């Protein structure tokens, strides 16, 4: 394998990493997902999709990150100047073959993940149901998440309404110094965060004041770890607040840790 081939791979792979359509890939990488290259059979069978789901679920529930801080920061910021040479050196040091590089590029494509999910879904009898149910004891965590996110989102909205030319990713980057945990969470779920901005039921609840809109967006995003729809998340945060006002300390509200 030549240096030029590793360089070409690094450029192509980093393009997949920084693509906002593939937020799952960053989350997969920060949990050490690249420690094993999937085979065509694993992608085609659905085993790859299951591995992605398990790793991302572990990250969201436990905050498990097993990469160095500099790489995590570069992945969060989409820093291609850092990521391309880092990826080239990583691939060259590992001595990946052309076939292994091909599989890494295939793995990173959303179409491959969708294909794997289809195979995974075909193995189980999924059925749609009502609202996602969560234990009452977890309401405190959802409320804590909403309170953690609100000031960060308000700052982000203030920046956006100031006619800045910066992208959402850039705004999250420089807001991180004041709200590191909240901005890390929003970066990991940036596609869902974008959807919340444009969701009719979310924006219709607070169209004017920035502080009110920030509160609604924070409530909508707070249930992400539990797979809640925006409206359900807002409802559960409201339920938790009412319980807090009625009961005070008895409602468990542990600190959120990313």
N, C-alpha and C positions, 0 to 999 in steps of 0.2 A: 504494500500500500504506500502510495506516495504522499508527500506533505500536501500537495494540491488536492488530492482526493479527500483527505481529512478536513482540509479547509472548506471545500465545497459542501461536505456533509455538515460541518459545523454551521455554516451560513443557512443551509436549508432547515436544519433542526431548530435553530434559534428562531427562525421565521415562524415555525409552528408554536414555539413556546410563547412568543410575545403576541401572537394573534389573539385578540379579545374574544374570538369565537371558541377558544379552547382553554377556558379558565381551569378546567379539570386537570390539564397537563401540569401546570405549575404546582397544584396541590399534590398531585401524584409524585412529582419530583421531590418536593420538600419532605415527604415521608420516606424517601429512599427507594422510590419505585423503580429507579433505573439500575438497581442492583441485580436485576434479572431481565433479560431480553425475552419477550414472549415469542413463541413460535407461530407459524401460520395456523397450525391446528388449534392452539389456545385461543387465538382471536376468533377463528371460525366456530369454535365450540361454545363460546360464551365465557370460558374460564378467565380470559383477560378482563372482561367487563366486571366480573365478580371480584377480581383482585383490585381493580380500580375503586370499586364501591367500598370495599372493606378498608382500604388505606385512607380514602377520603373521610369515611365515617370515623375512623380512629383519630384523624387529625382534628375534625370538628368537635369530637367529644372529649379528647384528651389533650389537644394541642401538641401532639407529638411531632417534633421536627428534628431530623437527624442529619442536617447538612450544616456547613459552617455559616456563620453570620453574614459574611461578605457575599456568598452565593445567594442566600435568602434575600438579602437586600436587592441584589441585582435582578433576581427573578421577580420580586415585588414591583420594582421600578421599570421592568422591561428594558434593562440597560444592555443593548446589543454590543456596545463597545467592550463591555466586560464579558458578556456571555459567549460571544463567538470565539475569542482566543481561549477562554476557559474550556469550552466544549471541544475545541480542536485538540488541546493538550490532553484532556481526559480520554478522548477516543484513541489518540495515538498511544498514550501510556498503556491503555488497556489492550492495545493491539487488535482492535476489532477488525474482522474480515469484511469484505464487501457485502457478503450476505447478512452479517450482523448489522452493518450500517443500514442496509435496506430495510431490515425488520424494525430498527429504531425509528426510521422515517415513517414506515407503515403504521407502527404503534401510535405515533403522534398525531396521525390524521383523524379528524373527527369522524370521517366516513368509516374508518376501521372500528372505532369505538361503537358507533351506531350499529354496525354489522354485528359486533360481538354482543351488544345489548339485545338485539333481536333474537340471537341464538339463546341467550340466557333466558329471555322472557318465554321462549317456546318450551323451556324445560319445566316451567311452573305455571300453575293455573291462577294467574293474577285476576282479580276482579275489582272493579271500582266500587267504592263504598261511600259512606258519609264523611263527615269531617274527621281529620286525624285527632285521635284522643291522646291526651297526655295526662300523667298522674298529677293530682292536685299539688303534690309536694314539689313539682318542678316549676310551678308558676312563679316562684320566687326567682328562679334562674332567668326566666324569660323577662321578668320585670328588671332585674339587674342588668341584663343585656341591653334593654331599651334605654335605661338610664345611662349606661356606658356610651352608647352610640349617639345619643341626642346632641351633646355639645359639639362632637366632631362633625356631625351632619350639618348642624347650624353654621359652623365655620365654612364648610364646603359650599353651602348655599350662598353664603355671603360673598365668597370668592366668585362663584358663578354669576351672581347678579351684579358684580362689579365690572361686567363686560371684559373679563379676562380672556385672553386667547389660549390659556393653558387648558390642556385636556383634563378629564376627570382623574386619570392616572397620575398626572403631574401634580394636581391639587392634593390628592391623597398623599403623595410623596412628601410635600413640604408641610402638610398638616400633621404628619406622623410624629414630628418632634414634640408636639403638644398633646397629641392623643394617640400614642403608639399602639395600644391594644385595639382600640376602636378602628383605627385605620388599617391595621393588619387584617382584622376581621372583614372589613369592607373590601379590601383588595382581594382577599381570597374568594369573596362572593360578588365580584364586581359586575358580572353579567346580571345577576339577580338585583343588585343595587340599581343598575341602569333601568331594569324593567320596572322597579318600584317608582322611579321618577316619572314614568310614562303610563303608569297603571291608572285607569280612570277612577276606580273606587278609592285609590289612595289620594291622588291629587285633588279630587273633588271635596275631600274633607277639610282641606286647608289651602285655599287659593291665594291668599293675600300675605299675611304676616310670615316672615321667614321662620320665626321661632315656632309658630304653630305647625308649619309644614315640616320643620325638622322633627318635631315631636311625632307627627304621623308617620313619617318615613322611618324613624327609629323604631316605633311600635311595629311597623310592617316588617322590618328586617329582623326583629328580635326573635321570631320563631323559626329562623332559618335552620338552626341546629336540629329542630324537631320536624322538619319537612312541612311546616304549616303554610297554607296559602296566606297571602297578605291580609285579607279581611279577617281570617281566623286568628292570625297573629295579633292583629290590632284588638280583636275581641278578648283574647286571652290576657294581653297586657292590661286591658281595662279591668278585667276580672281580678287580676292580681292587685291592682291599685286599690280597688274597692275593698278587697280582703284586708289589705294593709291598713286602710283607714279604719275598718271595723275592728280588726283584731290586734293591730300593732305588732309587737315583737314575735308572736307565735308563728307568723308566716315565715317559712325558711327562705331567706334571701342571701344565699352564699355569694361571695365575690366571684365574678367571672374571671377566668384565667385563660388567656390565649397561649 
